[in-house]
Amino acid sequence: MKSPGNRERGVAILMALVILAIAAGITSALLWDRSLSVHRSALLAAQRQAWQYDLGAEAWVEQILKRSAGKNDTLGSAWAQHLPPLPVQGGVIVGGVEDLQGRLNLNDLIGNKGTTDTTTLAALKRLLTILQINPDVANAIADWADANDNVTSPGGAESGYYASLDPPYAPANGRFYSVSTLRLVKGVTPQIYARLAPYVTALPETNTPININTAPAPVLAAIIPDFSLARAKSLVARRGKGGFQSIAQFKKELHRNIVFPLSLKSTYFLLKVTTTIGSTQLSLYSVIFRNDQGQVQSIARSLAPT
């Protein structure tokens, strides 16, 4: 039989072990919190550094665009050259610039009075057909933006359709602020959006001309009535990086009149730049405006495609 003294010593040892275990647990938790804090601080520092590099790339592109103001914009222009990865301290920058006026402007669908522009709607339907998308989706896109609540058939949708969804929401009945808004439109599935998005834009102006020197073949085929994609591809090949020298030369190649507004110069550009520092990656999507006088500024920035 154990003496009371032995029992007391046993309890004391047990209590000491419990206290030691608790202390070890607290120490481990503090070290883990400190490790997380250090990692979080390093991550935030890398993100801030990457953001500054992205903004630096934007400023650099703005200077390139400024120097080319007043000249024809082609795929051979300085701003259109895709640079190889640029090494920076701790990482690398990759990116490039696209001409947004080589795309079809969704906001041209609606005229000043809030009614549908038939020329742009017809072009959008041709573009959808070229991309193997049901052209009736164009009616739903136009209904999303027009000011009335009248459904355009076939395929259109107004407030009644969107109110029946779960959760319900309302159509914009106004301009597109982002191409990504198309995801909300009836009939635009993720697959359809992925196919259509590279060929459309959402510029803040209406009646914007298409730059015939930067527009890809599907867009050219869409704005030229009764013009096949194969012929548009042949036209793009003949255009080359130097582009057409005049709109008259372009129309001579077609042997037909085009009512869609055309241009050799552009005002809106999209910079896509990604900076990678260690395991941190930060992308910037910047819409850049440039006028004929060479004034250049970013009018919209996003960390995701818009």
C-alpha angles and dihedrals in degrees: 000000000000118000121238088249093058091048091051091049089050092051091047092052091047092050090049090052092049091049090047091051092049091048091049090050092050091047091049091049092049091050090048092049090048091049091050091047092051091047091047092049092049090049093050091047091051091048092051090048092048091049091053091050090050091051089047090054089050092052090048092052091048089057091050091050091047092055092051095050114131094023127104112271113230138155085263093059118115093248091055096060111108107222124216117250109297115218116224133174106300096356151007140275125217129176150113146205129251129194107241090198088067085072134070111263111229090204090063086071091079124054128213092276094054094254126126118272104227095203093056092041090054090049091050091050091051090049091052091049091050089051090050093249124135104266090216087077086075089067091055090049091051092046090053091060105032121098098236133074096229114124115232110221135254107033100352126134136194137176095303092062095046092045089058093058125098106262096022123220138168131248116251096243085200144060127324112251093185137016087230088072087077087079088074095053121102113262096015103121122183089259093051091046092053091053096044104038097075091059102046136059139186107229122179092237133065130223089035114172123237114241102233091199096060105027113112121235097264091055093047091049089050097053095044112072116231092007117135126223089241091057090046091053090051089050091052090050091053091046092059122176092304093063131200117317094215141010088241090060090050093051091046088059089056101042090216143085122257122204094191112101112256135193144180093208132058137212104187127058136174121222116199113187132164126192120197120196113175106308092339118100124181125181127198124199110192127181107211124199122205126178130200091265091061097253107151131186142151110250099180135021130188138170090218135044111283 
